[in-house]
Amino acid sequence: MKPRIIVCGLGRTGYKISRLLRQQGATVVGISDRPLRGEGSEIIVGNFPSASTLLAACIQSAHTLV
């Protein structure tokens, strides 16, 4: 089973971390405060401290929160 990782904040650093984790085979969901061009359904747009945003990212099944 692939690890499920949620990356909160997809600025320069968060985006690079999420790409690196995906390249290594992890299942990554990113949380961004704004829509990102060219990104698929693995991005949740919202405020990451919000409980509803974390639930939308399926935090209950995540192994790691970055």
N, C-alpha and C positions, 0 to 999 in steps of 0.2 A: 504494500500500500504506500502510495506517495504521501509525504508529509504535506499537510495543508497549512499554509502560512498566510497571515494577513499582514500586509505592509501598510501602515497608517502614514499618509503624507507621501505624495508622489511628486515631490520637487526633484531637483537634480539627483540628490543622494538616494532618496527612496525609490526613484525610477530605476536607477542603476542597480540597486540591491535587488529589486523585483526581477529585473532581466537576468541577473546572475543566478538567482535561485531557480528561475524557470529553465535556464540553460543546464542546470544541474539536475533537472528532472522533478523539482518540487511543484506542487500545485499551489499557485500564488493568487491571492485576491488582493487588489490594491484599493485603498480608500483615498479619494482625492476630493478636494473642496470645489473642483471645477471639472467639467468634461475635458477629456484628452482626445486629441485627434488621432485617428488610426488605431485606437485601442478597442479591444473587443468587450465581451460581456464580463470579463474578469476585473472590471473596474466598477466600484460603487462610488457614486457621487454623493457626498454628504459631509457632515461634521463628525470626525472620528471619535470625539469624546461622547457623542450621543448614543444612547442605548439602542435606539431604533436603527441607526446606521450600522452599528456593530452586529445587530441581529440580522440585518439585510446581508451582511458579509458572512453570515453563518458562523459567528464566533463560537457557538456551542460545539462545533465540530473541528475547530482549529487546534493545531498542536502548538503553534507559536504566534505571538503577536509582536510585531516589530514597529 
